[in-house]
Amino acid sequence: MDRFVFLTVYGLSRGAIYAAFALALVLIFRATRIVNFAQGVLAVVAAYLAYSVSGATGSYWLGFAAALVGGLVLGALVERIVMRRVEQAPPLNAVIVALGLVLLTQGVLGMIYGNRYLPFPAPFSQTAMTVGGVPLVTRYDLFVFGTVLVLLLALAVLFTRTATGLRMRAAAFAPQVSRLLGVNVGRALTLGWALAALVGAVAGMLIIPTGLGLHPTAMDLVFVSSFTAAVVGGLDSPLGAVVGGLVVGLVLSYVGGYLGSASTPLAVLALLVVVLLARPGGLFSGRAVRRV
C-alpha cells in the first residue's frame, strides 16, 4: 500500500509536467492545426540557456528566468522565420520542417555543449518527506505542482479574461472573420507560438532536474509521453491536455514501479494505440463545432 501511495504521488508530479508540455502542443494545434514536433527541442534550447546563465551567475533562479524569456523569444522567432513559410502548405510540409528543425538544433547543441549528459541540479530537495512513516512527497514535487498550477491559472485568465487572449482565440477559430474585424491574425499566431514555447520551457526546466540530465536529445521521450497525453485528452482541448498528462504520468509511474522502467516506453505506445483505436479524437472530443 505504501508503495502504491508513493507511486501515485510520483505519477501525479510527473503527470503535471506532461500536462504542461501537452498544453503547449494543444496551444499551437488549436491555432494552426499543426502538431509542433519541434516543441521538445525548443525546451532543450531554453534549458541550455538556463544552464549557461546559472553557471555564469551562480543563481538557479536567474537561469530559470532566462529559460522563460528565451523560450518566449525562440517560439516567436520559429513561427515568424520558419513555420510561417509553410502555413498555407499541406500539413505534412510543416511536420517535415519541424523534424528538420529538431535534427538541426540537436546537431548545433551537440557541437556547442558536447553530447555528454550535463548535471542540472534542482532548486529544492528531492528527498521524500514522510507522513506516518510513509514517504509521500518531496519539496521539489510541491514546487512542480505549484508552478504548473500557477501556469494553468495564468493561461486560463489570459484566454478568458483579457482582450489579447480573446483575439488569440478568435484568430485560431475563425482567422478570416477575425481579419475582417481588425484582428492582426499573424501577430496573434506569433504570440501563440511564443506562449507555447514558454510553457514548454517551463516543463523542460521542471523535468530535466529529476534525473534526465541535460542533453540535446533529453526531451525526446518526454515529447512522446506528452504527445500521448495530448492525444489521450484531445489535441483541441486544454482541459484534455491536463487530464491526459495526469493519466500518462500515473500509468508510467505504476508500470515503472511494478514492472520496471524498461517497460515504460512500451506502456506509452500501448496507451497511444488504445486511445487512437477506441476514441481517435481523444477523451474530450465530444463537440464537433468549436465556439469562440
N, C-alpha and C positions, 0 to 999 in steps of 0.2 A: 504493500500500500504506500509506504514511504517513497519507494522508487517511482510509483505512478504519479504521486503528487509532484515530486521533483521534475519528472519528465514533462508534466503538464505545464508547470511554470516556465520551464526552459523553452518548451514549444511555443507558448504564448509570446515569450520575449523575442524569439526568432521570427515568429509569425508577424509580430508588429513591424519588424524591419521589412519582411517580404511584402506586407501590406503597403508600406510607404513606397517601396520600389514599384509594386504593381500599380499604385495610384499614379506614379509618373508615366507609366505606359498608357494608362487609361486617359490621362490628360491629353496626350498627343493623339491618341487614336480618335477621341471624340472630336478633336479639332480638324484632323487631316485625313482620318480613315487609314492611317499608316501605323503599323507596328514598328516602333523605333528599335531596331536590333542593335543600334549603337549606344543604347542607354547605359549599358554596363560599363563600357569603356570610357564614357564621359564621366561616370562616377569615379573610375580609377584615376583619370587625369586630375580630378578635383582632390582626390586623396593624396596623390603625389605632390600636388601644390601644398597641401596642408603639411605633409612630411617635410618639405623643404623649408616652409616658413617656421614650423615648430623647431626644426633643427637649428635655424639661424637665430631664433629669438629665445628658445628655451621655454616657450609657452604653448601648451596644447590648445588653449582657447583662441589664441591668435591664429593658429593653424586651422582650427575649426571654422573660424570666421572667414579665413582666406578661401577655404574649400567652398563655402556657400557663395561667396562673391564670384569665385572662379567658375563654379557650376552655372550660375546665372548668366554670366557673360559668355561662357562657352556654348550654352544652349542657344542663345540668341545668334551667335556667330554661325553655328552649324546650320540653323534654319535659313539665315539670310544668304550665306555663301554657298551652301551645298544643297540642302533639301529643297529650297525654293525652285531650283532649276529643274527638278523632276516633279513639281507639284501637280502639273496637269498631265503627266505621263502615266502609263499603266502602273498599277501598284507594284508589280514585280520590279520595275525600274528602281523604285525607292528602296526596296529590300536589298537589291544588289548594291546600290550606292552605300547604304548603311553598313552592309557587311564589308565592303571595301574600306570604308572609314575605320571599321574595327581593326582590320588587319594592318592598315597604315599606321594607326595610332599606337597599336601594340608594338609594332616594329620600332617606331620612334622612341617610345618609352623605354624599350629594351636597350636601345643604343645610348640613351642618356643615363639611365639609372642601373642598367645591367639586368640580367634575367634571374638574379637570386632573390629569394624572399627577404624582404626587409622587415624588421620588427616594428610594430606600430602599437605603442602602449595605450591602454585605456585610461581615461581620467579618473576612474573610480575603481575600487577593489572588485574583483570578480570572484571573491570567496563568498560562498553562500552563507547567509545568516540563518540561524536555526530557530525554529519555533517549536517548543515542546520536544526538542531533541531531533527534529526533522529538518534537514537543510531545504530551504524553500527558495529564497530569492537573494540575489546579490545587489549591492548598491548600483552596480552597472545596469542590472536589469531594470531597476527603478528609474535610472536615467534614461534608458531606452524607452520605457513606457511613457514617461513624462514628455520626452522630446517628440515622439510620434503623436501623442495626444495633442500637444500644442500645435504641431504641424497640421493635423487634420482640422482642428478648430479654426486655425488661421485661414486655411483654404475654404472651409465652409463659409466663413464670414466674407471672404473675398468674393466668392461666386454668388452669394445670395443677398449680400447687404451693400455692395459697392457698385457704382456705375461702371467701373473698369471691368469687374467680374461679369456684369450683365452684358457688356459689349463683347467680351470674350465668348460667352455662351451663345450670343446671337450670331457672332461670326462663325462659330463652329456649326451651329444648327442650320442656319439659313444665310450663307455668305452673300448671295445675290441680293436678297431683300435687305440685308444689313448695309450693303454698299449704297443702295438707293436711299436708305435712311441716314446716310452720312457717317457710318462706322468705317473706320480705317481697318479693313479686314486683314491686310498684310501686317500691320503693326500688332493687331490682336493675336495673330498666329505666332509672330515672333515672341511676344510676351508669354504665350502658352508654352512654347518650346523652352524658353528661359526658366519658367517656373518648374517645368517637368525636370529639367536638368538640375535645378536647385534641390528638388525633392530627392532625386536620385543621388546627389552628392551627400545629402543628409543620411540616406540609407547606407551608402558606402562607408561613411565615417562611423556609423554605428556598428556595422557588421565586421569590418576588417580587423578591429582590435580583438575580436572574440576568438582569434586563433587562425584566421585565414593567412595573415601576413600580407604585406604589400608586394604585389607582383603585377606585371602588365595583364595577366590573364586572371587575376584574383576574383573578378566578379562574374566570370563565365557561368559557373554553376549557380551562383546567386541569381543571375539573369534567368536561367532556365526555371528555377523554382518560382521566381517572381512572375514570369510569364505564365507559368502554370496557374499561379494564384489569380492572375487577371482573367485567364480563360475560365477558371472554375467559377468566379463571380460574375463574369460577363465583361467583355472588353469595353462596353459602353456604360458601365455602371461604377461610379466611385465607391458606393456602398459595397458593391460586389467585390471590388478590389480589396477592401478592408477585410470582409468576411473570408474571401478566398485566401488572403495572406495568413490569417489565423488558422484556417483549416490546413493549409500546406505546412505551416510551422508545427502544428500538433502531429500531423501524420509523419513528418520526417523525424520528430523527436521520439515518437513511440517506436517507429521502425528501427531507428538507430539505437535506441535504448534496449530493445528486446531482441532484435535480430542482428545487430551490428551495423557499424557505419558504412560498410561496403554495400549494404542493401539500399541505402537511401537514394542513390541516383535511379535505381530501378523503380523504387516506390514513386518518385516524382513522375517518371514516364508512364507508369501504370495508372496513376491518378489522372494524368492528362488524357490518356486514351479513353478511360472510362467516362470522363466528362464529355469528351467530344462525341462519343458514341451515344450516350444517354441524353445529353442536353447540349448540343453544339454551341448554342448561344450563351451558355452559362446559366448559373442558378438564378440570376436576377435579370433575365432577358425576356420577361413576360410581355412588356409593352413593345409593340412593333413601331409605334409612332413616337418620336421624341418631341417634347414640348419645351418652348423657351420659358 
